[in-house]
Every structure is written in C-alpha cells, then in structure tokens.
Amino acid sequence: MLRTLRVRDFAVIEAAELELDAPFVVLTGETGAGKSLLVDAVGLLTGMRAGAGLVRAGCQRLLVEAEFDCPRAEELEGKLDAAGIAVEEGSVILRREISATGRSRAWVNGSQVGVGLLADLASSLIRIRGQNESPELSDSSSATATLDVYGSQGDLRAGIAAGYREWSELAERCEALRSGEREREGKLDFARFQLDEIRAVSPRPEEEESLTRERSRLAHAARIREVCNEAFERISEGDSSAADQIGRARKSLGSLNGLVPEIDEIVRDVEEVNGRIQELSSRIGALAQAVEDDPARLEMVEERLEKIRRLLRKHGASVAGLLEKEEVLEREIAELAGSSEELARREPERDKALAFYAGLADRISQERRTAAPRLVRSVQKHLKDLAMGGTALEFRFSTQPKAGSPLERGGERVDFGPTGFDRVELLASANPGEPLRPLGRIASGGELSRIQLALAAALLGGKGHRSRALVFDEIDAGVGGSAAVSVGRKLRALSSDDQILCVTHLATIAARAHRHYRVVKETDGQRTRVSVETLSGNERIDELARMLAGEPHAKEARAHAKALLAETEP
C-alpha cells in the first residue's frame, strides 16, 4: 500500500503531502487544476523520463518521495536483497530528484540507486493506468506476464527463468571456449615449445658459476702449471729457496741459545714458519700436478655454458627464474589442455539444459493458451457491466523467427528468453464489426481505460495475482450513467485487494472512495500554486455537489451527494 506521497517544486506544485493509507483514494478538482500532475509525479518513481522543464520556476530541484508498506513478496524481497537494500520497519521509501540542470538522482531506503533499479522496484509496488497507455499489455513480455499471473504460473515461470539462465551461462562458456580454440592452440604450442627448450638444457642452480670456474682452469692449464712449478722451486728447491734460507736462519739463531733470554721463543716461531712453508710448497706442487690439458673437456664445458647463457638471454632470467618459469609453463599447459576437455564436457550439459528449458517453455505456452480464453471471458463479463458488452478481445500468439537459434518450433528457428518463446499481443475491438487491433490503438481513451479496469478486476480471480497500488488517471473519460456507477463499484471492489488511487470527474466514482482529496489551483497575480486538500463531512458533500451540478451549494445536488455517500458507507 502507498502510505505517503510527497511532492515539492514539481511544475506548479510548490509542496504537497498526501496521506494515502486507505484502500480507495480519489483526487478531484476543476479541469486543469493539476490532478494529473500528481499522477505524473508518481510516474517519475516508475522511471518516467524527466527534464529540467518539470522543475518549478526559480527552484533548484524537484522532489518526489513515496513510502510504501512493504508486502511480503518474494519478487520484491529478491530485488531488494540483490541490490543490498534493507527493508526498514516494514516499509520501502522511493525518492527521485530532478535538478534544474536536468540531472536525475534516485534513492531507495536512503541508498542511492540508478533510475532503472528504482523503476524495477516500483513495478513491484505500483502500476499506472492512463487513457493513452496500457503498460501491462503494451508489449509481449507484459502480455505474457499478465496471462501467467491469471493462470498462477509463478513457479513455472521462475523455473523457466532459472533454466534459461543455466542454458545461457553454459552456452556463453561453450562459445568462449570454442571461439578461443585457435588462439588456445597457438598458446599451447608456444608454451610446449618453451617448456621443451628449457627441459632440453635443464640448467641446475649454481651450474653456470661452477662451469665458468672450470672453463677458466682448463683454458689456462699450461700457465697454471708454469706458475705453480716456478713458485714451488722458489720456495722449496735449491740453495737460495725460501726453505733453505729459513733453515739457515734457524741454525744461526740456535747458536745464541743461553746468550739472549728470548731467543728460544724466536727459534720456535721460525720453526713454525718453516712448517707453514713446507705445507704451502706441498699444496702448490699438488696443484701443478693436478692441472692437465683436456681440450675435449674444455670444449664440452664451453658448449654447455653457451647453451645455458643463450637460454638465459632468450628468456631474460636467471637460472632460478628459468626454473620458476618451467613450473608456470607446466601449469599453463595443463590449463590450456584442459580447455578442450571442458568444451567436450560442457556442450552436452548445454544441450541438456536447453532441452529442459524447452520442455518448460512448451508447457507454459500451453498453459497460456489455455488461460487466454478464460481471461478474455472474465474481462468481457466485467466490460458488460461497464457498458462495453460488445467488445471483442483476443490474445494472439506467435513466435519470432531468429536465424541460428538453437531452439526450433514448428519447423522454424525461433527467438526465446527467460519467459519462454511466446510472442503475445492483446487485440481488441470496442465496436461490433470493427477489426481487432492492438490494445494501444483503440481510438477512445475512455474505452481503453475501461478495458484496463476490467482486466484489473479479472486478474483478481487469478491465484498468481500480487497486490499493488493501482493508479487510474481519469478512467471515467467518456463514461456516464449506469456505466459510471459500475466503474465506481468495480474500483471499490478492486480496492479490497489492490489499493486504488483514482483521478476522476464523476461524483458516482468519488463518493465510493475511502479517502477524498481535492486539488485546487490558485494564483496571486504573480505565481500559480497547486494545493491538495483533504475532504470530509460538509466539504466532501460540497465537492460532490459541484461535480454533479457545477455548484457546491445547490440544494438538489447536495441531497444527491449525501445519497451517494450513504449508499457507499459500509
């Protein structure tokens, strides 16, 4: 239920606040008073396009805000949850602002959202039915939804949507895998080539450094031997060698024993130096003997080093980096090779999902075709009460051809979506002998309004019906007499389930409302303002009398107004 509507700086409306927590609310007033402006304000919450021209002159922005009692509806709760919006104290507050520069902003329960999401949420809470529009039946998706509501196909419809979503995800994945097959093969070949190249060399950590040292030793073997042998001779061989000179020094110093107190310690140090020289001589000699010319080994070391360094240059990495890249390539090859396996696995899953979806789509299509004539009969019954007993209606079914579609029906490839493959259009003829035409092309706005009212009344018989606030803008156009009485009665009956907000010029309709507002336009010679007044008691009688006779104080009109109110009192 729409509980409160607030409008500020919208066209000639400076400020208006309506408490609407009643089943049936009417707005009345003189022609041109601005009643439909309030409907347009609600329309902004349902996504209606808006420009800066709607902002009251001299103001920075317009504001429309509506507070709804939040119904326990899975559809609405699912949308709110998906958007991360909490329901506070059982209410939903929709808000939209339009700036004087044309910028539009929207909020739901204080959270800023896009206008598209605002409109989507509003569709679960409110519907507007005007003289020149039939939003529930203006396109195929709306017409199919209407049939599904009447036929109580909510569960089947949800199943189809889930089946379509599953098929779409699988089809998209298969297409991605297939379209990337050639690129995948190229990547796989290149990855395998790189891995084979690294494995062919298989460098080990520290191997380059070790080979570099070995290569240097082998390449300079002759010089190493020459230098080592020369050093060995200088240290150990001949009378002038270091070992011989140290030996002589030791002998000379030994002759001073007993003459110099510290000589014993010096002699011991000389003996220690002599021992170190002998050890060093032995190591140098061993190195000279160990170094040999080995051209074959040198060639092999140089070839190995060149392979390692070429690999490092090519991949721009160290040996450690190459080993890491080897692991990365192994994982990449496994993933790329797995793509073909995934495609082979996913395609049967996709085909199975399509078959499941198609079965549900066939089933709901049949259910719709069964429900359609029943709904037409129900609508025509209500239209008879509204003085449109000769109206012909027909739900026409078709499919949309689509080349390349995986779904075939009637020997033809057809388009399909989350609600099935049906294309449904409601055709009508308000006058016998006239051809059936799309509902939106009926000439009379009054006739269209009454068809919408009859449809709303008929949908109350559908188990899948969800309560909403329904806004009827001048549904009484072209209606009078007993038909006007029927319109009022049907609106009142409809309000037992759906909240009704109705703009009307007929007292027979206004008298049946639970709450009555009058819209008044005033001017002080400089600015025009629209105000909204709550009517009760004598004020309401005056307004009904004005609507009946054009004069609020006419005695007979006031008596008639009182009678109308008495007739509709519970």
C-alpha positions as CSV (number, residue, x, y, z in Angstrom):
1,M,0.0,0.0,0.0
2,L,1.1,3.5,-0.9
3,R,1.2,5.2,2.5
4,T,2.5,8.7,1.8
5,L,3.2,10.8,-1.3
6,R,5.3,13.9,-1.0
7,V,5.9,16.3,-4.0
8,R,7.9,19.5,-3.9
9,D,8.6,22.1,-6.6
10,F,7.1,20.0,-9.4
11,A,5.8,22.3,-12.2
12,V,3.1,24.4,-10.4
13,I,3.1,22.2,-7.3
14,E,5.1,24.0,-4.6
15,A,4.6,21.4,-1.9
16,A,2.0,18.7,-1.4
17,E,1.9,15.8,1.0
18,L,-0.8,13.1,0.8
19,E,-1.6,10.5,3.4
20,L,-2.9,7.7,1.3
21,D,-3.1,4.7,3.7
22,A,-6.7,3.9,2.6
23,P,-7.9,1.2,0.1
24,F,-9.6,3.6,-2.3
25,V,-8.4,7.2,-2.7
26,V,-9.7,9.7,-5.2
27,L,-8.4,13.1,-6.4
28,T,-10.9,15.5,-7.8
29,G,-10.9,19.2,-8.8
30,E,-11.7,21.6,-11.6
31,T,-10.4,20.8,-15.1
32,G,-6.8,22.0,-15.3
33,A,-6.4,22.1,-11.5
34,G,-3.3,19.9,-11.7
35,K,-4.7,16.5,-10.7
36,S,-2.8,14.6,-13.4
37,L,0.4,16.4,-12.2
38,L,0.3,14.2,-9.1
39,V,0.0,11.1,-11.3
40,D,2.9,12.3,-13.3
41,A,4.9,12.8,-10.1
42,V,4.2,9.1,-9.3
43,G,5.3,8.3,-12.8
44,L,8.7,9.7,-12.1
45,L,9.1,6.9,-9.5
46,T,8.3,4.3,-12.1
47,G,11.1,5.5,-14.4
48,M,9.3,8.1,-16.5
49,R,11.7,10.3,-18.4
50,A,12.1,13.8,-16.9
51,G,13.8,17.0,-17.9
52,A,14.7,20.3,-16.2
53,G,11.5,21.8,-17.5
54,L,9.5,20.0,-14.8
55,V,11.3,21.9,-12.1
56,R,9.2,24.7,-10.7
57,A,10.5,28.1,-12.0
58,G,13.1,29.6,-9.7
59,C,13.8,26.4,-7.8
60,Q,16.9,24.3,-7.8
61,R,15.3,20.8,-7.9
62,L,12.0,18.9,-7.7
63,L,11.4,16.1,-5.3
64,V,9.0,13.1,-5.4
65,E,9.0,10.7,-2.5
66,A,6.7,7.8,-1.8
67,E,6.5,5.5,1.2
68,F,5.0,2.0,0.8
69,D,4.1,-0.6,3.3
70,C,6.3,-3.5,2.2
71,P,4.3,-6.5,1.1
72,R,5.7,-10.0,1.8
73,A,6.5,-10.7,-1.8
74,E,9.4,-12.9,-2.9
75,E,9.8,-10.8,-6.1
76,L,10.3,-7.5,-4.3
77,E,12.4,-9.0,-1.5
78,G,14.6,-10.7,-4.0
79,K,15.2,-7.4,-5.9
80,L,16.0,-5.6,-2.6
81,D,18.4,-8.3,-1.5
82,A,20.1,-8.4,-4.8
83,A,20.6,-4.6,-4.6
84,G,21.8,-4.8,-1.0
85,I,18.9,-2.7,0.3
86,A,17.4,-3.4,3.7
87,V,13.7,-3.1,4.5
88,E,13.4,-0.9,7.5
89,E,10.3,-1.3,9.7
90,G,8.3,-2.9,7.0
91,S,8.4,0.0,4.6
92,V,10.1,0.9,1.3
93,I,10.8,4.6,0.5
94,L,11.3,5.6,-3.1
95,R,12.7,9.0,-3.8
96,R,13.7,10.8,-7.0
97,E,15.1,14.3,-7.6
98,I,15.5,16.2,-10.8
99,S,17.8,19.3,-10.7
100,A,17.3,22.5,-12.7
101,T,20.1,21.4,-14.9
102,G,18.3,18.1,-15.8
103,R,20.4,15.8,-13.6
104,S,18.3,12.9,-12.1
105,R,19.1,11.0,-8.9
106,A,17.2,8.3,-7.1
107,W,17.2,6.6,-3.7
108,V,15.6,3.5,-2.2
109,N,15.5,3.4,1.6
110,G,18.3,6.0,1.7
111,S,20.6,4.1,-0.7
112,Q,21.3,5.9,-3.9
113,V,20.4,3.8,-6.9
114,G,20.1,4.1,-10.7
115,V,16.8,5.2,-12.1
116,G,16.5,1.8,-13.8
117,L,16.6,0.0,-10.5
118,L,14.1,2.5,-9.0
119,A,11.7,1.7,-11.8
120,D,12.2,-2.0,-11.4
121,L,11.4,-1.9,-7.7
122,A,8.5,0.4,-8.3
123,S,7.0,-2.1,-10.7
124,S,6.5,-4.5,-7.8
125,L,4.7,-1.8,-5.8
126,I,2.7,0.4,-8.1
127,R,1.1,0.5,-11.6
128,I,-0.2,3.5,-13.5
129,R,-3.1,3.1,-16.0
130,G,-3.8,6.1,-18.1
131,Q,-6.1,6.9,-21.0
132,N,-3.3,6.6,-23.6
133,E,-1.3,3.7,-22.2
134,S,-1.7,0.1,-21.2
135,P,1.7,-0.7,-19.6
136,E,0.7,-4.2,-18.6
137,L,-0.2,-5.1,-22.2
138,S,1.8,-2.7,-24.4
139,D,4.4,-5.4,-25.3
140,S,4.7,-9.1,-25.5
141,S,6.6,-9.6,-22.2
142,S,3.8,-7.7,-20.3
143,A,1.0,-9.6,-22.0
144,T,2.7,-13.0,-21.2
145,A,3.2,-11.9,-17.6
146,T,-0.5,-11.0,-17.4
147,L,-1.5,-14.4,-18.6
148,D,1.0,-16.1,-16.2
149,V,-0.5,-14.1,-13.3
150,Y,-4.0,-15.1,-14.2
151,G,-3.0,-18.7,-14.7
152,S,-0.9,-18.8,-11.5
153,Q,2.2,-19.8,-13.3
154,G,4.6,-18.2,-10.9
155,D,6.5,-21.3,-10.1
156,L,6.7,-22.5,-13.7
157,R,7.8,-19.0,-14.8
158,A,10.5,-19.0,-12.2
159,G,11.6,-22.4,-13.4
160,I,11.9,-21.2,-17.0
161,A,13.9,-18.2,-15.9
162,A,16.3,-20.4,-14.0
163,G,16.5,-22.9,-16.9
164,Y,17.2,-20.1,-19.3
165,R,19.9,-18.6,-17.1
166,E,21.6,-22.0,-16.8
167,W,21.5,-22.6,-20.5
168,S,22.8,-19.0,-21.2
169,E,25.7,-19.5,-18.9
170,L,26.6,-22.8,-20.4
171,A,26.2,-21.5,-24.0
172,E,28.3,-18.5,-23.2
173,R,31.0,-20.6,-21.7
174,C,31.0,-23.0,-24.7
175,E,31.1,-20.1,-27.1
176,A,34.1,-18.6,-25.3
177,L,35.9,-22.0,-25.3
178,R,35.1,-22.5,-29.0
179,S,36.0,-19.0,-30.2
180,G,39.3,-19.2,-28.3
181,E,40.2,-22.6,-29.7
182,R,42.5,-21.4,-32.4
183,E,44.2,-18.9,-30.0
184,R,44.3,-21.6,-27.4
185,E,46.1,-24.0,-29.7
186,G,48.7,-21.3,-30.6
187,K,49.3,-20.6,-26.9
188,L,49.5,-24.3,-26.1
189,D,52.1,-24.9,-28.9
190,F,54.2,-22.0,-27.8
191,A,54.1,-23.0,-24.2
192,R,55.1,-26.5,-25.0
193,F,58.0,-25.2,-27.2
194,Q,59.3,-23.1,-24.4
195,L,59.0,-25.9,-21.9
196,D,60.8,-28.3,-24.2
197,E,63.5,-25.7,-24.7
198,I,64.1,-25.3,-21.0
199,R,63.9,-29.0,-20.3
200,A,66.4,-29.7,-23.2
201,V,69.0,-27.7,-21.3
202,S,67.8,-28.4,-17.7
203,P,70.2,-26.0,-16.0
204,R,70.9,-26.6,-12.3
205,P,71.3,-23.9,-9.6
206,E,74.9,-22.6,-9.4
207,E,75.8,-24.6,-12.5
208,E,76.8,-21.5,-14.6
209,E,79.2,-20.3,-11.9
210,S,80.8,-23.7,-11.5
211,L,81.2,-24.2,-15.2
212,T,82.7,-20.7,-15.5
213,R,85.4,-21.6,-12.9
214,E,86.2,-24.9,-14.6
215,R,86.4,-23.4,-18.0
216,S,88.9,-20.8,-16.8
217,R,91.1,-23.5,-15.2
218,L,91.0,-25.7,-18.3
219,A,91.7,-22.8,-20.7
220,H,94.8,-21.7,-18.6
221,A,96.1,-25.1,-17.6
222,A,99.7,-24.5,-19.0
223,R,100.1,-21.2,-17.4
224,I,98.8,-22.5,-14.1
225,R,101.4,-25.4,-14.1
226,E,104.2,-23.0,-15.1
227,V,103.5,-20.5,-12.4
228,C,102.9,-23.2,-9.7
229,N,106.2,-25.0,-10.7
230,E,108.2,-21.8,-10.6
231,A,106.7,-20.9,-7.2
232,F,107.5,-24.4,-5.9
233,E,111.1,-24.1,-6.9
234,R,111.4,-20.7,-5.3
235,I,110.0,-22.0,-2.1
236,S,111.5,-25.5,-1.8
237,E,114.2,-26.2,-4.4
238,G,117.9,-25.1,-4.4
239,D,120.3,-23.3,-2.0
240,S,118.5,-20.0,-2.5
241,S,115.0,-21.3,-1.9
242,A,112.9,-19.9,0.8
243,A,113.0,-23.2,2.7
244,D,116.8,-23.3,2.5
245,Q,117.1,-19.7,3.7
246,I,114.7,-20.2,6.6
247,G,116.7,-23.4,7.6
248,R,119.9,-21.4,7.7
249,A,118.4,-18.7,9.7
250,R,117.2,-21.3,12.2
251,K,120.6,-22.7,12.6
252,S,122.2,-19.3,13.1
253,L,119.7,-18.3,15.7
254,G,120.1,-21.6,17.5
255,S,123.8,-20.7,18.2
256,L,122.6,-17.9,20.5
257,N,120.9,-20.2,23.0
258,G,121.8,-19.1,26.5
259,L,123.0,-15.7,25.4
260,V,119.7,-14.0,24.7
261,P,116.8,-14.9,27.0
262,E,114.1,-14.5,24.4
263,I,115.9,-16.5,21.7
264,D,114.1,-19.7,22.4
265,E,110.7,-18.2,21.5
266,I,112.1,-16.7,18.3
267,V,113.6,-20.0,17.3
268,R,110.2,-21.7,17.8
269,D,108.5,-19.1,15.7
270,V,111.0,-19.6,12.9
271,E,110.4,-23.4,13.1
272,E,106.6,-22.7,12.8
273,V,107.2,-20.5,9.7
274,N,109.3,-23.3,8.2
275,G,106.5,-25.8,8.7
276,R,104.0,-23.5,7.0
277,I,106.3,-23.0,4.1
278,Q,106.7,-26.8,3.7
279,E,102.9,-27.2,3.8
280,L,102.4,-24.4,1.2
281,S,105.0,-25.9,-1.0
282,S,103.2,-29.3,-0.9
283,R,99.9,-27.7,-1.9
284,I,101.5,-25.7,-4.8
285,G,103.1,-28.9,-6.1
286,A,99.9,-30.9,-5.9
287,L,98.1,-28.1,-7.8
288,A,100.8,-28.2,-10.5
289,Q,100.4,-31.9,-10.9
290,A,96.6,-31.8,-10.9
291,V,96.2,-29.3,-13.7
292,E,96.2,-31.1,-17.1
293,D,95.4,-30.1,-20.6
294,D,92.0,-31.6,-21.6
295,P,90.7,-30.0,-24.8
296,A,87.8,-32.3,-25.1
297,R,86.5,-31.4,-21.6
298,L,87.1,-27.7,-22.3
299,E,85.0,-27.9,-25.5
300,M,82.2,-29.7,-23.6
301,V,82.2,-27.1,-20.8
302,E,82.2,-24.2,-23.3
303,E,79.3,-25.8,-25.2
304,R,77.3,-26.3,-22.0
305,L,77.9,-22.7,-20.9
306,E,76.8,-21.4,-24.2
307,K,73.5,-23.3,-24.1
308,I,72.8,-22.1,-20.6
309,R,73.6,-18.5,-21.4
310,R,71.7,-18.5,-24.7
311,L,68.6,-19.7,-22.8
312,L,69.1,-17.1,-20.1
313,R,69.4,-14.3,-22.7
314,K,66.3,-15.5,-24.6
315,H,64.1,-15.7,-21.5
316,G,65.6,-12.7,-19.7
317,A,66.0,-14.6,-16.5
318,S,68.5,-16.2,-14.1
319,V,68.7,-20.0,-13.7
320,A,66.4,-19.7,-10.7
321,G,64.0,-17.6,-12.8
322,L,64.1,-20.3,-15.5
323,L,63.2,-23.0,-13.0
324,E,60.2,-20.9,-11.8
325,K,59.1,-20.3,-15.4
326,E,59.2,-24.1,-16.0
327,E,56.7,-24.6,-13.3
328,V,54.5,-21.8,-14.7
329,L,54.6,-23.3,-18.1
330,E,53.6,-26.7,-16.8
331,R,50.5,-25.2,-15.1
332,E,49.6,-23.2,-18.2
333,I,49.9,-26.2,-20.4
334,A,47.6,-28.2,-18.1
335,E,45.0,-25.4,-18.1
336,L,45.1,-25.0,-21.9
337,A,45.0,-28.7,-22.5
338,G,42.0,-28.8,-20.1
339,S,40.0,-26.3,-22.1
340,S,39.3,-28.8,-24.9
341,E,38.3,-31.3,-22.3
342,E,36.0,-28.7,-20.7
343,L,34.4,-27.9,-24.0
344,A,33.7,-31.6,-24.7
345,R,32.1,-31.8,-21.2
346,R,30.2,-28.5,-21.4
347,E,28.5,-29.0,-24.7
348,P,26.4,-32.0,-23.7
349,E,25.5,-30.1,-20.5
350,R,24.4,-27.1,-22.6
351,D,22.3,-29.2,-24.8
352,K,20.7,-30.9,-21.8
353,A,19.9,-27.5,-20.2
354,L,18.3,-26.3,-23.5
355,A,16.1,-29.5,-23.7
356,F,15.0,-28.9,-20.1
357,Y,14.2,-25.3,-20.8
358,A,12.3,-26.1,-24.0
359,G,10.1,-28.6,-22.1
360,L,9.2,-25.9,-19.5
361,A,8.7,-23.3,-22.3
362,D,6.3,-25.7,-24.2
363,R,4.4,-26.4,-21.0
364,I,3.9,-22.7,-20.1
365,S,3.0,-21.9,-23.7
366,Q,0.2,-24.4,-23.5
367,E,-0.9,-23.1,-20.1
368,R,-1.1,-19.6,-21.5
369,R,-3.1,-20.7,-24.5
370,T,-5.5,-22.4,-22.1
371,A,-5.7,-19.4,-19.8
372,A,-6.1,-16.8,-22.6
373,P,-9.8,-17.6,-23.5
374,R,-10.8,-17.9,-19.8
375,L,-9.2,-14.5,-19.1
376,V,-10.9,-12.9,-22.1
377,R,-14.3,-14.3,-21.0
378,S,-13.7,-12.8,-17.5
379,V,-12.7,-9.4,-18.9
380,Q,-15.7,-9.4,-21.2
381,K,-18.0,-10.1,-18.3
382,H,-16.7,-7.1,-16.4
383,L,-16.9,-5.0,-19.6
384,K,-20.5,-5.8,-19.9
385,D,-21.1,-4.1,-16.5
386,L,-19.1,-1.1,-17.9
387,A,-21.4,-0.7,-20.9
388,M,-18.9,-2.3,-23.3
389,G,-20.6,-5.6,-23.7
390,G,-19.9,-5.7,-27.5
391,T,-16.2,-5.5,-27.0
392,A,-14.2,-8.4,-28.7
393,L,-10.9,-9.4,-27.2
394,E,-8.3,-11.9,-28.3
395,F,-4.8,-12.9,-27.2
396,R,-2.8,-13.6,-30.3
397,F,0.2,-16.0,-30.1
398,S,3.2,-16.1,-32.4
399,T,6.9,-16.7,-32.4
400,Q,9.8,-14.5,-33.5
401,P,12.0,-16.2,-36.2
402,K,15.7,-16.0,-35.5
403,A,18.3,-17.5,-37.8
404,G,20.9,-19.5,-36.0
405,S,18.7,-20.0,-32.8
406,P,19.3,-23.4,-31.2
407,L,15.6,-23.7,-30.5
408,E,13.3,-24.9,-33.2
409,R,9.5,-24.8,-33.0
410,G,7.1,-25.5,-35.9
411,G,10.0,-26.2,-38.2
412,E,11.4,-22.7,-37.7
413,R,14.3,-21.4,-35.6
414,V,12.8,-19.0,-33.0
415,D,13.9,-16.5,-30.6
416,F,13.5,-17.3,-26.9
417,G,14.2,-15.8,-23.5
418,P,13.7,-16.1,-19.7
419,T,9.9,-16.2,-20.1
420,G,9.7,-18.6,-23.0
421,F,9.3,-18.3,-26.8
422,D,5.8,-16.9,-26.9
423,R,5.1,-13.5,-28.5
424,V,1.7,-12.5,-27.2
425,E,-0.4,-9.5,-28.1
426,L,-3.9,-8.5,-26.8
427,L,-6.1,-7.3,-29.6
428,A,-9.4,-5.6,-29.1
429,S,-12.4,-4.1,-31.0
430,A,-14.7,-1.9,-28.9
431,N,-17.4,-1.8,-31.6
432,P,-19.0,-4.7,-33.4
433,G,-17.9,-5.1,-37.0
434,E,-14.6,-3.3,-36.4
435,P,-11.4,-5.3,-36.9
436,L,-9.4,-6.4,-33.9
437,R,-6.4,-4.1,-33.3
438,P,-3.7,-3.8,-30.7
439,L,-5.0,-2.5,-27.4
440,G,-3.0,0.7,-27.5
441,R,-4.5,1.7,-30.9
442,I,-8.1,1.8,-29.6
443,A,-9.4,5.3,-30.5
444,S,-11.3,6.2,-27.3
445,G,-9.3,6.8,-24.2
446,G,-12.4,6.0,-22.1
447,E,-12.8,2.7,-23.8
448,L,-9.1,1.9,-23.2
449,S,-9.5,2.9,-19.5
450,R,-12.5,0.7,-19.0
451,I,-10.7,-2.3,-20.6
452,Q,-7.8,-1.7,-18.2
453,L,-10.2,-1.7,-15.3
454,A,-12.0,-4.8,-16.5
455,L,-8.6,-6.5,-16.9
456,A,-7.6,-5.5,-13.3
457,A,-10.9,-6.8,-12.0
458,A,-10.5,-10.1,-13.9
459,L,-6.9,-10.6,-12.6
460,L,-8.3,-10.6,-9.0
461,G,-9.6,-14.1,-9.9
462,G,-6.0,-15.3,-10.7
463,K,-4.2,-17.1,-8.0
464,G,-1.0,-15.5,-9.1
465,H,-2.3,-12.0,-8.5
466,R,0.0,-9.8,-6.4
467,S,-1.4,-6.8,-4.6
468,R,-0.1,-3.4,-5.8
469,A,-1.2,0.2,-5.7
470,L,-3.0,0.9,-8.9
471,V,-3.3,4.5,-10.2
472,F,-6.1,5.3,-12.7
473,D,-5.9,8.7,-14.4
474,E,-9.3,9.9,-15.5
475,I,-10.6,6.4,-16.1
476,D,-14.1,7.9,-16.3
477,A,-13.4,9.7,-19.7
478,G,-16.4,9.1,-21.9
479,V,-18.3,7.3,-19.2
480,G,-21.7,8.3,-17.8
481,G,-24.9,7.0,-16.4
482,S,-25.1,3.4,-15.3
483,A,-21.6,2.7,-16.7
484,A,-20.2,5.3,-14.3
485,V,-21.9,3.6,-11.4
486,S,-20.4,0.3,-12.5
487,V,-16.9,1.9,-12.8
488,G,-17.2,3.2,-9.2
489,R,-18.4,-0.2,-7.9
490,K,-15.6,-2.1,-9.6
491,L,-13.0,0.3,-8.3
492,R,-14.4,-0.1,-4.8
493,A,-14.4,-3.9,-5.2
494,L,-10.9,-3.8,-6.6
495,S,-9.7,-1.9,-3.6
496,S,-10.4,-4.9,-1.4
497,D,-7.2,-6.4,-2.8
498,D,-5.3,-3.6,-4.6
499,Q,-5.0,-0.1,-3.3
500,I,-6.7,2.3,-5.8
501,L,-5.7,5.9,-6.4
502,C,-8.0,7.4,-9.0
503,V,-8.3,10.8,-10.7
504,T,-11.9,11.4,-11.5
505,H,-14.5,13.9,-12.6
506,L,-17.5,11.8,-11.7
507,A,-19.2,12.1,-8.3
508,T,-20.6,8.5,-8.6
509,I,-16.9,7.3,-8.5
510,A,-15.6,9.8,-6.0
511,A,-18.4,9.0,-3.5
512,R,-17.3,5.4,-3.2
513,A,-13.7,6.3,-2.1
514,H,-12.5,5.7,1.4
515,R,-10.5,9.0,1.2
516,H,-11.1,12.1,-0.9
517,Y,-8.6,14.8,-1.9
518,R,-9.4,18.0,-3.8
519,V,-6.8,19.6,-6.0
520,V,-7.0,23.4,-6.2
521,K,-5.1,25.8,-8.4
522,E,-4.7,29.4,-7.2
523,T,-2.9,32.5,-8.3
524,D,-2.0,35.7,-6.6
525,G,-1.3,37.5,-9.8
526,Q,2.4,36.7,-9.8
527,R,2.7,32.9,-9.1
528,T,0.4,30.0,-9.6
529,R,0.2,27.3,-6.9
530,V,-1.5,24.0,-6.7
531,S,-2.6,22.7,-3.3
532,V,-4.2,19.4,-2.1
533,E,-6.9,19.4,0.5
534,T,-8.3,16.5,2.4
535,L,-12.1,16.5,2.3
536,S,-14.6,15.1,4.9
537,G,-18.0,16.0,6.1
538,N,-19.6,19.0,4.5
539,E,-16.5,19.8,2.5
540,R,-16.8,16.5,0.7
541,I,-20.5,17.0,0.2
542,D,-19.8,20.4,-1.3
543,E,-17.2,18.9,-3.7
544,L,-19.6,16.1,-4.8
545,A,-22.3,18.6,-5.4
546,R,-20.0,20.7,-7.5
547,M,-19.1,17.6,-9.6
548,L,-22.8,16.8,-10.0
549,A,-24.2,20.3,-10.8
550,G,-21.3,22.7,-11.1
551,E,-22.5,24.5,-7.9
552,P,-21.4,23.2,-4.4
553,H,-24.4,24.7,-2.6
554,A,-27.2,23.6,-5.0
555,K,-29.8,22.0,-2.8
556,E,-30.7,19.1,-5.0
557,A,-27.0,18.4,-5.8
558,R,-26.2,18.3,-2.1
559,A,-29.0,15.9,-1.5
560,H,-27.8,13.7,-4.3
561,A,-24.3,13.8,-2.9
562,K,-25.5,12.8,0.5
563,A,-27.4,9.9,-1.0
564,L,-24.3,8.7,-2.9
565,L,-22.3,8.8,0.3
566,A,-24.9,7.0,2.2
567,E,-25.1,4.3,-0.5
568,T,-21.4,3.6,-0.2
569,E,-21.0,3.7,3.5
570,P,-20.0,0.3,4.9
